[in-house]
């Protein structure tokens, strides 16, 4: 089993993730007022997703997270798309990200040769296949609550096709992200065991600085997966950045695994109106002071989630890559 996170962290102090996909798609004129959210763009403007991935690589990201967060067989079926076609679309999310990565890397190497720069300042970027929670498919904000009222088997049946498709398409690692409940995390990790060659990171949505969305303490979740060889990192995402430092401090005392954090801008999402509030608030959490504090507390995989942008990732990369 390969572990691309360990490969990067053996050579560099942190691994830099990308930022929000949906935010940038909207900047490119895409209308995401759709139950499929950013996955809707796969149906009509996949080239825009490629462009956004390329922007983040150029900004300094070591990892692109695919546009499959809300791309599920059940979601596409609601749109009248067959299961066979849905699986092809899910695989396409990996293919788009890999193409952007490969094109960028060729561009980067040519630039280094022209400048006669021999410094090995960044790794070749990787592609993480995004597996969002069941609540993302519901499109009602349930990924920030986690009480679905469904069985483990229903979760298995929902998640298995997408996980299999992302792996078959060649994702370097899986991003099991914005998970609101320990139940769903355990189901997903048990599914991961069906693919023993694949590793994944596991990141939770948070109710507060110490508890995941459905109320289980974050440190308890870390202990459940501490010995699992396929979980390459554990942490949190899409949380307001003020919650990050205390959460990392608690987590670092409970796990030896790399700690991953990619907060949102600090704004609040209204699932009813599908809008963000406090739009004037800037995401300072990716600046030097906060990122340095997170690193010193134990986080070594850092990026951005909703409402962050390539400019945030560029600032982070300049600080840590020079």
Residue pairs with C-beta under 8 A, 6 or more apart in sequence:
1 196
1 197
1 198
1 199
1 229
1 230
2 172
2 197
2 199
3 199
3 232
4 126
4 172
4 173
4 199
4 232
5 15
5 173
5 199
5 201
5 232
5 233
5 258
5 301
6 232
6 258
7 123
8 15
8 62
8 123
8 126
9 15
9 258
9 300
9 301
11 120
11 123
12 62
12 122
12 123
12 320
13 295
13 300
13 320
14 295
14 299
14 300
14 301
14 302
14 320
15 62
15 63
15 123
15 258
15 300
15 301
15 302
16 60
16 61
16 62
16 63
16 302
16 303
16 313
16 316
16 317
16 320
16 321
17 61
17 62
17 63
17 65
17 260
17 262
17 301
17 302
17 303
17 304
17 313
18 53
18 56
18 57
18 59
18 61
18 63
18 64
18 65
18 303
18 304
18 313
19 56
19 61
19 262
19 286
19 303
19 304
19 305
19 308
19 309
19 310
19 312
19 313
20 264
20 304
20 305
20 306
20 307
20 308
20 309
21 38
21 49
21 52
21 65
21 67
21 69
22 32
22 37
22 38
22 306
23 306
23 307
23 308
23 309
24 52
24 55
24 309
24 310
25 32
25 38
25 41
25 48
25 49
25 52
26 32
27 309
28 45
28 48
28 51
28 52
30 38
30 40
30 41
30 45
30 48
32 38
32 40
32 41
33 274
34 40
35 70
35 75
35 78
35 139
36 43
36 70
36 71
36 75
36 76
36 79
37 69
37 70
37 136
37 139
38 49
38 67
38 69
38 70
39 67
39 68
39 69
39 70
39 71
39 75
39 89
39 93
41 48
41 49
41 67
42 49
42 67
42 71
42 89
42 92
42 93
43 79
43 89
46 92
46 96
49 67
49 93
49 96
50 96
50 99
50 100
51 100
53 64
53 96
53 97
53 100
53 101
54 100
54 103
54 104
55 310
56 64
56 310
56 313
57 64
57 100
57 101
57 104
57 105
57 108
57 125
58 104
58 310
59 310
59 311
59 313
59 314
59 317
60 122
60 313
60 314
60 316
60 317
60 318
60 321
61 125
61 303
61 313
61 317
62 122
62 123
62 125
62 126
63 125
63 126
63 127
63 128
63 303
64 97
64 100
64 101
64 125
64 126
64 127
64 128
65 97
65 128
65 130
65 175
65 177
66 93
66 94
66 96
66 97
66 127
66 128
66 129
66 130
66 166
66 171
66 175
67 93
67 96
67 97
67 130
68 90
68 93
68 94
68 129
68 130
68 131
68 132
68 162
68 166
69 130
69 131
69 132
69 136
69 177
69 178
70 132
70 136
70 137
70 139
71 86
71 89
71 90
71 93
71 162
72 86
72 90
72 137
72 158
72 161
72 162
73 83
73 86
73 87
73 90
73 161
73 162
74 137
74 158
75 86
75 137
76 85
76 86
76 89
77 83
77 86
81 89
83 161
86 161
87 161
87 165
90 161
90 162
90 165
90 166
90 169
91 165
91 166
91 168
91 169
92 169
93 129
93 130
93 166
93 169
94 127
94 129
94 166
94 169
94 170
94 171
95 169
95 170
97 127
98 127
98 170
101 124
101 125
101 126
101 127
104 125
105 124
105 125
108 122
112 118
121 321
121 322
122 317
122 321
126 172
126 173
127 170
127 171
127 172
127 173
128 171
128 172
128 173
128 174
128 175
128 201
129 163
129 166
129 167
129 169
129 171
129 173
129 174
129 175
130 166
130 174
130 175
130 177
131 159
131 162
131 163
131 166
131 174
131 175
131 176
131 177
131 188
131 200
132 143
132 177
132 178
133 142
133 143
133 146
133 177
133 178
133 179
133 180
133 184
133 205
134 142
134 148
134 150
134 155
134 158
134 159
134 184
135 141
135 142
135 143
135 144
135 145
135 146
135 148
135 180
136 142
136 143
136 178
137 158
138 148
139 271
140 271
141 269
141 270
141 271
141 272
142 148
142 180
142 271
143 178
143 179
143 180
143 205
143 213
144 180
144 205
144 213
144 238
144 269
144 271
145 180
145 213
145 214
146 179
146 180
146 181
146 183
146 184
146 205
146 212
146 213
146 214
147 181
147 214
148 155
148 181
148 184
152 183
152 186
152 187
155 183
155 184
155 187
155 188
156 187
156 190
156 191
159 187
159 188
159 191
160 191
160 194
163 174
163 188
163 191
163 192
163 195
164 195
166 174
167 174
167 195
167 198
171 198
173 198
173 199
173 200
173 201
173 232
174 192
174 198
174 199
174 200
174 201
175 200
175 201
175 203
176 185
176 188
176 189
176 192
176 200
176 201
176 202
176 203
177 201
177 203
177 237
177 238
178 203
178 204
178 205
178 237
178 238
178 305
179 185
179 188
179 202
179 203
179 204
179 205
179 212
180 204
180 205
180 212
180 213
180 214
181 212
181 213
181 214
181 216
182 212
182 214
182 216
182 220
182 221
182 224
183 214
185 202
185 204
185 221
185 224
185 225
186 224
188 200
188 202
189 200
189 202
189 225
189 228
189 230
189 231
192 198
192 200
192 230
192 231
193 230
196 230
198 230
199 230
199 231
199 232
200 230
200 231
200 232
201 231
201 232
201 233
201 234
201 235
201 260
201 301
202 225
202 231
202 233
202 234
202 235
203 234
203 235
203 236
203 237
203 260
203 262
204 212
204 213
204 218
204 221
204 235
204 236
204 237
205 212
205 213
205 236
205 237
205 238
205 239
206 212
206 213
206 218
206 236
206 239
206 243
206 247
207 213
207 214
207 215
208 243
209 243
209 246
209 247
209 250
210 217
210 218
210 219
210 246
210 247
210 250
211 217
211 218
212 218
212 221
212 236
218 236
218 247
218 250
218 251
218 254
219 250
219 251
219 253
219 254
221 234
222 234
222 251
222 254
222 255
222 257
223 254
223 255
225 231
225 234
225 257
226 254
226 255
226 256
226 257
231 257
232 257
232 258
233 257
233 258
233 259
233 260
233 301
234 251
234 255
234 257
234 258
234 259
234 260
235 248
235 251
235 259
235 260
235 261
235 299
235 301
236 243
236 244
236 247
236 260
236 261
236 263
237 260
237 261
237 262
237 263
237 305
238 262
238 263
238 264
238 305
238 306
239 247
239 263
239 264
239 305
240 263
240 264
240 266
241 263
241 264
241 265
241 266
241 283
241 284
241 285
241 286
241 290
242 266
242 285
243 263
244 261
244 263
244 285
244 290
244 294
244 299
245 290
245 293
245 294
245 297
247 261
248 259
248 261
248 294
248 297
248 298
248 299
249 297
249 298
251 259
251 298
252 259
252 297
252 298
252 299
258 300
258 301
259 298
259 299
259 300
259 301
260 299
260 301
260 302
261 294
261 299
261 301
261 302
261 303
262 302
262 303
262 304
262 305
263 283
263 285
263 286
263 304
263 305
263 308
264 283
264 304
264 305
264 306
264 307
264 308
265 276
265 281
265 282
265 283
265 304
265 306
265 307
265 308
266 278
266 281
266 283
266 285
267 276
267 277
267 278
267 279
267 281
267 306
267 307
268 276
268 277
268 278
269 275
269 276
269 277
269 306
270 276
270 277
276 306
276 307
283 304
283 307
283 308
283 312
284 290
285 291
285 304
286 302
286 303
286 304
286 308
286 312
286 313
286 315
286 316
287 315
288 315
288 319
291 302
291 316
291 319
291 320
292 319
294 302
295 302
302 316
303 313
303 316
304 312
304 313
